[in-house]
Amino acid sequence: MTRDAISDDALLEAVADSSRRRVLDLILAYGEATPTALAAKLPFTRQAVAKHLAVLDRAGLVEGRRTGREVRYSVRPEHLDVAARAMAKVAARWDARLEAIKNMAEARARATGANKNRPTRRRGAASRS
């Protein structure tokens, strides 16, 4: 996988965690930020922020730029569109799966409903003469 490619797994891993989404939202709001600045706005440590940033970076959603001793992170806008399209593909696959499950359930309900109209035989109630 090239540095510019975003895998569905990496993307899903990155956005699945609500803490990472909060980190991403803050970077979007500020334009760029250091892990220290982000940690000051979040209820977790700078080290935890750095780990979240590493996951976001692997997914291609953010990039770090070293300025002296600091690393300033910013969102990769060109990858947000790619990420949105990837998420739309995943959503479409799930929509198709859920539609198939719904159709199966409806077919089973129709079949069960048709069987309810038939008289049922009770066990042990075979014709006794």
HUNORVEN-V598272 format. One line per field, one symbol per residue. ss: DSSP state (H for helix, E for strand, - for the rest). phi: phi as a letter, one per 30 degrees, with the letter a starting at -180 (. if undefined). psi: psi as a letter, one per 20 degrees, with the letter a starting at -180 (. if undefined). A space follows every 50 residues. Layout:
BEGIN
ss->???
phi->???
psi->???
END
This chain:
BEGIN
ss->-------HHHHHHHHH-HHHHHHHHHHHHH-EEEHHHHHHH----HHHHH HHHHHHHH---EEEEEE--EEEEEE-HHHHHHHHHHHHHHHHHHHHHHHH HHHHHHHHHHHHHHHH-------------
phi->.deddcdeddddddcdcddddddddddddciaacedddddcbdbdddddd dddddddedidbbcbdbidccccbdcedcdddddddddddddddeddddd dddddddddddddddddddccddicdecc
psi->prhiqpqgggggggihphghhggggggghigqqqhghghhiqkrrhgggh gghgghghijhrqqopnciqppqqqnhhihgggghghhggggghggghgg ggggggghhgghhhhhiqpqpqqjkqop.
END
